[in-house]
Amino acid sequence: MRYCLFFVAVMMVFRNVDAQNQRSPSIRFSHFWNNEQLFLDRPYSTGSDTITISKLKYYVSNFQLFKGQKLVWSEPNSYHLIDGSNKSGPEIKLNISDTMKYDHLVFIFGVDSLTQSGGVKGGDLDPTRGMYWSWQSGYIHFKLEGTCTTCHATDKEFQFHIGGYTYPFNTIRRLSWPVSPGENIEFSIDIEELLTKKLLPSAFHIMSPSVKAVAASHSIHFLKTEK
Amino acid sequence: MKKSFLLAASAILLLSFVWIQEGLFHKPANFPDPVYNFTENRLKQETIDLGRALFYDPILSNTNTISCASCHSSYTAFTHVDHALSHGIFDSIGTRNSPALMNLAWQKSFMWDGAINNLDMQSLAPISHPAEMGSSIDSVVFRLKKTTLYPHMFYQAFGDSEITGERCLKAIAQFVLTLVSANSTYDKVKRGETAFTEQEEKGYYLFQQHCNSCHTEPLFTNGEFENNGLPVDSRLRDPGRAKITQNPSDSFKFKVPTLRNIEFSYPYMHDGRFKRLSDVLKHYGSGKLSSPTLSVHLINGISLSSEQRVDLIAFLLTLTDKDFLFETKYAYPNEIYSR
């Protein structure tokens, strides 16, 4: 009888965990070109030019939930490399209890400066991910590469490696959104607008922490949509 | 608050005791506390061995020809004697003199311009530089996985045989952290085990008067960036620290190098332009130093008589640490490769 009760108790705990997991809100990142999902290695006509994106990768980190001014949850080891070649994108599950009250979500575009200067890290932060500068310490927060057929770039290629974590070339940005409990969240970036309106008119290559990199980091806009 | 501070402090004390107890890293009594954060990369003999194997292995380079030791030879204080500028694959010549490696746990930044912010990240630079190893950390990982030696060494070091960029860099950092030089005649004098000769004593006095503000004891560097008034090489046009900060007030500033083992780390300066110590002292005494960013310590030059120069050099030679130079556990790891 005692064992039986124990079994039931264990079962209840498992069910509870299960239920929690099912209710964990998720966060997705998606990318658009002309209001449709962006595909890498696909030529897009812009009228005067044909643009193909070959690489789109960036870091988002330090996910936190707040109730008013109060921090109620922060994701442990919260570093995510988002890869535009992955169609559905990695889904970030918020492992929180379904009774938790919160009203806004905060995360960092890029990798925080403490982590940047704290030595080598693994997982999504491993330097083999191709998002770490070798000649000067620091993560590339955002990488966008591709070709443009009629643009003025000498090699018809553009490369935007946006990074820098110290003043005056700090490209880290702390972003905050109102959210409601249980809401699944999708953030999207309009790559067409970013590239054709913001980045390409000013440069074809940004490869180091610089004034241009800082300006570029401010032109990357995340739009929030509820799923 | 106070309690947690005490708790943290005692934890740190306990940890440092563990390292010293294991004898893997020894903080010399006359040295300050290291700046490297050992809690994120706990020293372990197997990991140090792995780092040593990687340090001496040309597998890190694109052509399998250049290892870290190619430019950082243990017998010459881990630098490249006789070569003004670093060498790489396909006989490429770099733009700077390879620095001597020692006492790196006390170093705040790396490279002549401080481009690298943490010892862990340092080896990425030569691995990736086209005129050095011309490779990349992911291709290093790819190559190491195909060997018979390394998966086993990673297993011993990290508890499983997975090879990652993080683990490679941590292992190399562990090996170079063990390169501690603190047993020169100077150190023995400081510990009361021996005494300077009269000439060395005179030289030490001159050193303290003229050199110590930048080449600060006991590390013989203050870790800062200074412009020491060298005429700019028109071919290399190296902006130094300003390349990183993009701040004109940092133009032509380079990291103050340690003077330890300087007898063996020639040629001198960031571009290796001086072959002899006497050339260096002549430069500082020439009175021709002028630049808007010149170090405040050099505005009046360092004028020494020829006799004083000889005395000063006699002191500088007391910074040679033979135990460090000929330490077998730093040398080519034949015993590891032949396992």
Boltz contact constraints between the chains, C-beta under 6 A:
constraints:
  - contact:
      token1: [A, 117]
      token2: [B, 117]
      max_distance: 6.0
  - contact:
      token1: [A, 119]
      token2: [B, 40]
      max_distance: 6.0
  - contact:
      token1: [A, 119]
      token2: [B, 118]
      max_distance: 6.0
  - contact:
      token1: [A, 119]
      token2: [B, 120]
      max_distance: 6.0
  - contact:
      token1: [A, 120]
      token2: [B, 120]
      max_distance: 6.0
  - contact:
      token1: [A, 120]
      token2: [B, 166]
      max_distance: 6.0
  - contact:
      token1: [A, 120]
      token2: [B, 169]
      max_distance: 6.0
  - contact:
      token1: [A, 120]
      token2: [B, 170]
      max_distance: 6.0
  - contact:
      token1: [A, 122]
      token2: [B, 164]
      max_distance: 6.0
  - contact:
      token1: [A, 122]
      token2: [B, 166]
      max_distance: 6.0
  - contact:
      token1: [A, 126]
      token2: [B, 164]
      max_distance: 6.0
  - contact:
      token1: [A, 126]
      token2: [B, 165]
      max_distance: 6.0
  - contact:
      token1: [A, 126]
      token2: [B, 166]
      max_distance: 6.0
  - contact:
      token1: [A, 127]
      token2: [B, 124]
      max_distance: 6.0
  - contact:
      token1: [A, 127]
      token2: [B, 137]
      max_distance: 6.0
  - contact:
      token1: [A, 127]
      token2: [B, 165]
      max_distance: 6.0
  - contact:
      token1: [A, 128]
      token2: [B, 137]
      max_distance: 6.0
  - contact:
      token1: [A, 128]
      token2: [B, 138]
      max_distance: 6.0
  - contact:
      token1: [A, 128]
      token2: [B, 141]
      max_distance: 6.0
  - contact:
      token1: [A, 128]
      token2: [B, 165]
      max_distance: 6.0
  - contact:
      token1: [A, 134]
      token2: [B, 124]
      max_distance: 6.0
  - contact:
      token1: [A, 134]
      token2: [B, 125]
      max_distance: 6.0
  - contact:
      token1: [A, 134]
      token2: [B, 128]
      max_distance: 6.0
  - contact:
      token1: [A, 135]
      token2: [B, 125]
      max_distance: 6.0
  - contact:
      token1: [A, 136]
      token2: [B, 115]
      max_distance: 6.0
  - contact:
      token1: [A, 137]
      token2: [B, 116]
      max_distance: 6.0
  - contact:
      token1: [A, 137]
      token2: [B, 117]
      max_distance: 6.0
  - contact:
      token1: [A, 137]
      token2: [B, 121]
      max_distance: 6.0
